[in-house]
Amino acid sequence: MSAAETPSLQRAQAIRAAAAALVDAVAERAARTPREAAEAAFYPGHPLGSVEAIEAEIIRRRAAEGGEQQVAA
């Protein structure tokens, strides 16, 4: 390991890489339509019971998030 590759530098690089991956995943998830997201989230026995119910919940949450963002702006 060179002097430039100290454990703290490696840790900082790993944290930046993880943060970038998280930002990418969030952006990809947000780009899905509510229906696509609901279909991806559904599994037999899901507490909401159906793709349609999950889709409605996604729409409700996105609307609530949009309202919070407008208030924060």
matplotlib code that plots the C-alpha trace (Angstrom):
import matplotlib.pyplot as plt

x = [0.0, 1.4, 1.4, -1.4, -3.6, -4.0, -6.9, -8.7, -8.4, -9.6, -12.6, -13.4, -13.3, -15.5, -18.0, -18.1, -18.6, -21.4, -23.1, -22.9, -24.4, -27.3, -28.0, -28.1, -30.4, -32.8, -32.9, -33.5, -36.3, -37.9, -37.8, -40.2, -43.9, -46.0, -47.3, -43.7, -42.7, -45.8, -45.2, -41.5, -42.6, -45.4, -45.0, -47.6, -48.7, -47.7, -49.5, -51.3, -52.6, -52.4, -50.4, -53.2, -53.1, -49.4, -49.6, -52.1, -49.8, -46.9, -48.9, -50.0, -46.5, -45.1, -47.7, -46.9, -43.2, -43.9, -45.8, -43.0, -40.5, -42.6, -42.9, -39.1, -38.4]
y = [0.0, 3.4, 6.4, 7.8, 4.8, 5.1, 3.3, 6.6, 7.5, 4.1, 4.4, 7.9, 6.5, 3.5, 5.9, 8.1, 5.0, 3.7, 7.1, 7.3, 3.8, 4.8, 8.0, 6.0, 3.4, 6.0, 7.8, 4.5, 3.7, 7.1, 6.8, 3.8, 4.4, 3.6, 0.5, -0.7, -0.2, -2.0, -4.9, -5.1, -4.9, -7.4, -10.9, -13.5, -12.6, -9.0, -7.0, -4.8, -7.8, -6.7, -4.9, -2.3, -1.6, -1.3, 1.1, 3.2, 3.4, 4.4, 7.2, 8.4, 8.4, 10.1, 12.8, 13.3, 13.5, 16.1, 18.2, 18.0, 19.1, 22.0, 23.2, 22.8, 24.9]
z = [0.0, -1.0, 1.3, -0.9, -0.2, 3.5, 5.2, 5.7, 2.1, 1.0, 3.4, 2.0, -1.5, -0.6, 1.1, -2.1, -4.3, -2.1, -2.0, -5.8, -6.2, -3.8, -5.8, -9.0, -7.5, -6.2, -9.5, -11.3, -8.9, -9.3, -13.0, -12.9, -13.4, -10.4, -12.2, -13.0, -9.4, -8.1, -10.3, -9.2, -5.5, -5.6, -4.2, -3.2, 0.4, 0.1, 2.9, 0.4, -1.5, -5.1, -7.7, -7.9, -4.2, -4.2, -7.2, -5.4, -2.3, -4.5, -6.1, -2.6, -1.3, -4.3, -4.1, -0.4, -1.1, -3.9, -1.4, 1.2, -1.5, -2.5, 1.2, 1.6, -1.5]

ax = plt.figure().add_subplot(projection="3d")
ax.plot(x, y, z, "-o")
ax.set_aspect("equal")
plt.show()
